[in-house]
Every structure is written in structure tokens, then in C-alpha cells.
Amino acid sequence: MGDSRSTLVHDVRNQLSGMLMLISLLEKVELPREIHVRLSASAVGLRTVLTEPDLASGTHHDLDAVLDAFLEVLTDVEITQLPEELVPLRADVVDRISMTSELWTSLTQL
């Protein structure tokens, strides 16, 4: 059981890191101020979970709420607002959000 928990922690951290990389790229794009504020808030929430030293026992984090808020921001970022090279990255991160939520559920139920 310890190995599966370690694998899940590693997988969750990888997904969160990918999301934070997209946020870093989006912060450089000219977007409405309100979206930048929400992106920053999402980054703080994701970093809080990512930097948790004992993520395996991180049931005190509401990662689903953080992911839902981030997904709302990504939904509000219209594809036409993004440089062409960021459109597929945005789509990839949207897929990562649901995958990460499933991983988190598995981790917190072990």
C-alpha cells in the first residue's frame, strides 16, 4: 500500500506542476485583469498543495475546490485570447484537471 500511495503522490505532484507551468505562461499573456487575479489565486492554491511536505496524508487540502476554480478560469479564457501555441496546452491542462481529481480521490481513500 505504501508504494501505491507514493506513486499517487508523485502523479498528483506531476500534474500540479504541469498546471503551474501553464499558469506561468498565461501570466505573460495579455488577458483581462480579473482573469490574471484568478490565475494568481489558482497558482497559490495549487502551490499550497504541491509544497505540502506530507501530501500522502493531505486530506486536509480541498484540492477539488482549487481544481474547480482553476477550471473556471481556463473556461473563461477564450481560445481566441490565447496565442496559437498555448491553445493545445490549455486543452491538455483541462484534461489534467479531471485526471488529477481522480488521482486525488484515490489518494485520499487509501
Helices and strands as residue ranges (DSSP letters): H 2-26, H 33-50, G 55-57, H 63-76, G 79-81, G 84-86, H 87-109
